[in-house]
Each structure stands twice: as structure tokens, then as C-alpha cells.
Amino acid sequence: MFLLIIISSILQYPEHTLLGVGIAAIQGADLIECDVTFTKDRELVCRHDQCDLHTTTDVLLRPELAAKCSRDWTGPSPAVAPRCCTSDFTLAEIKTLCAKMDAADGKATTREGYVNGGVASWRTTLYSRECERVPTHKEYIETVKDFGARYVPELKTPSGVVMPYNASGIIFTQNDYAQKMVDEYIEANIDPSIVFPQSFLWNDVYYWASKGIIKNAVALEGVYEAYSYSREAIMARLKPLRDAGVPILSPPTHMLAKRANATAPIELSTYASVALELGFKIVTWSFERDGPLQTGGGFYNRGLFADRDGFNYEFLDFMVKKANITGIFSDWPATVTFYANCMGIGLY
């Protein structure tokens, strides 16, 4: 069985927009992700990070809103970088922003240069001109429903605020946050079997387990050096998750495989072996996010000595056949869809 996931086609379209959701579905994504963050008035929106508005929207070009950022733009390096968080603004204010390709030019001498510069050569600003709005979590739910796809909401680790969050005297705890995300699926009458809630904070996953919200809960692995731990240490880290009934583990790709050099075969990591032994379904991330392959380069390609585009297919084939992955996050789902179709692999 095979599960295909996407982070809104960010090679070409602004990340976490309804346009990106639609393109992902058209390219064959079976599940589509929304990274869930919250606003000043505790409404849920889709952003890759709670504090990325300065690189993913035009907020710095709107003086009245830029002044509300945790840290406004003050000039080129070595000035302190700006920081604009969803929690700096109400939902109504965020809805006035235009989403754009995630990028910024830290050396720019003007606000316009900072906001519009720094886009990687393998991405484009073409669709940033259409002023896609930042979607709410509820809008994402309805759009995915319209395309007949399934849901992968990631409860983002709060940044820029301290939890419990206190806004206007109303206390918003981490558990409130985790529950609110789930409640929006319940309110929309979404079948829980097609929702895969995930978090890097394993306490969120344990919370969902304790409430019975567990069928498809996903524990995102954020301790990246854990792949080098001993078998015993990896077992001690992962077994409590399985004991709690968490079914899906989601580590980055480089934690599942290793390669001695550019001509050596790909080998399964000890981390992957232990995860499979414990009975986890494995969903890994992220395919085609590092850009053009470079030997051993990039966060996701580290240690794989990937120096040609064809290696993507070799690696994907290994992930499916040897690491027995249930699914893979991809920034451009067409590639994985092509592989799945060619290999006759069904969707999960």
C-alpha cells in the first residue's frame, strides 16, 4: 500500500494556499497537508511556521501591519532579521495579506528587495502575483473535501509566544490548541479515518491517544541524530509511542537510509529497522525539497551521495521496497505519482 502526501506544490506555487492545494490534488496527491498555526485571536490558519509571515507574505510592505510584527525590517545585514508571526495579528488582518513564494533577500537595501528577492532558481514568483490569501484551517478542510482528497494537519510547535497563550485574558493551553484543531474536523463532519493529525511535540500525539483520537495519529521525528543511536536507545525512544497505540512514525528521509559512497548500495538504517520491528507505518519527508541534487548535500539528501536527478527514483524505489514506507511527503507530487503509476502501487 502507498500513501502520497504533499506540502502544497511549493516548487511552483506559494506554500499553504488554496491554489497550491488544488494543484497538489490535480497532480495526484492523495493526502494534502496544512501546517496549523494560530492567530492573535486564536483562529487556526495554514502556515509552514507560526513566525514566517515576513518571508511568505507581503506583510512588510504594509506599514500599518509591519509595525505590529514582533520585529519589523530595519535594513540589510547585519541588521536583525524581521520576524512576523501569525500570533501578532488577528485573523481579519492576516486575511488582507497576499501569500508569496517563501523567500527573502537578507542583503536587500529596501523593503521591496527583501520581500521580493531571494527566490531559489528552481522556484518561481509567477503565481505570487495572483494574491492568494492565507487560508484558514476551515477553508483548507472544505477545499480538500471538494477535491476528494484526505487530510494531513500538522499542529505546529508554537513559536513567538509562550504556552499557555494569554490573549485578552483568555488562556489557550497546548491541549486547547490540539483539541481545537481536531474539533474543526468534527464540526465539518469529516470522517476521522481520512484525517492524519501529526505533531513534532509527542505530548500532542499522546493527548490525541488519551482522547481516543488515535486511528491515524502521526508522530513526527524531530531528534535527527536519533538515527545514529544504538538499537537499544532507538527502541527505548520509540517503544512508548507504540505502547500508547500511535500507529505512524514520520522521520526525515536521511534517517531511514545510508550509503557509504557514491557507488555503494543504499542500506537500511538501524532506526528504520527498529521502527519496522515495532510495527510502525512509516511516512517520510520530504521528497524533492532540497532542489537540484548535489553530492551529499542538503538536509534531506545528506549522506546519500545523490548527484543526479535519476537517483531520486532509485531512492524512492528503495524507500518503498526496503524501508516499506506507507507514504512520503513531496513538494512536487507529480514525480511520486509517476513512480506509483509505473510500479502499479495503489494509494493507501
C-alpha positions, 0 to 999 in steps of 0.5 A: 500500500502507498500513501502520497502526501504533499506540502502544497506544490511549493516548487511552483506555487506559494506554500499553504494556499488554496491554489497550491492545494488544488494543484497538489490534488490535480497532480495526484496527491492523495493526502494534502497537508496544512501546517496549523498555526494560530492567530492573535485571536486564536483562529487556526490558519495554514502556515509552514511556521507560526513566525514566517509571515515576513518571508511568505507574505507581503506583510512588510510592505504594509506599514500599518501591519509591519509595525505590529510584527514582533520585529519589523525590517530595519535594513540589510545585514547585519541588521536583525532579521524581521520576524512576523508571526501569525500570533501578532495579528488577528485573523481579519488582518492576516486575511488582507495579506497576499501569500508569496513564494517563501523567500527573502533577500537578507542583503536587500537595501529596501523593503521591496528587495527583501520581500521580493528577492531571494527566490531559489532558481528552481522556484518561481514568483509567477503565481505570487502575483495572483494574491492568494490569501492565507487560508484558514484551517476551515477553508483548507478542510472544505477545499480538500473535501471538494477535491476528494482528497484526505487530510494531513494537519500538522499542529505546529510547535508554537513559536513567538509566544509562550504556552499557555497563550494569554490573549485578552485574558483568555488562556489557550493551553497546548491541549486547547490548541490540539483539541481545537484543531481536531474539533474543526474536523468534527464540526465539518463532519469529516470522517476521522479515518481520512484525517492524519493529525501529526505533531513534532511535540509527542505530548500532542500525539499522546493527548490525541491517544488519551482522547481516543483520537488515535486511528491515524495519529502521526508522530513526527521525528524531530531528534535527527541524530536519533538515527545514529543511536544504538538499537537499544536507545532507538527502541527505548525512544520509540517503544512508548509511542507504540505502547500508547497505540500511535500507529505512524512514525514520520522521520526525515528521509536521511534517517531511514537510509545510508550509503557509504559512497557514491557507488555503494548500495543504499542500506537500511538504517538501524532506526528504520529497522527498529521502527519496522520491528515495532510495527510502525507505518512509516511516512517520510519527508520530504521528497524533492525539497532540497532542489537540484541534487548535489553530492551529499548535500542538503538536509534531506539528501545528506549522506546519500551521495545523490548527484543526479536527478535519476537517483531520486527514483532509485531512492524512492524505489528503495524507500518503498521496497526496503524501508516499506514506507506507507507514504512520503511527503513531496513538494512536487507530487507529480514525480511520486505519482509517476513512480506509483503509476509505473510500479502499479502501487495503489494509494493507501 
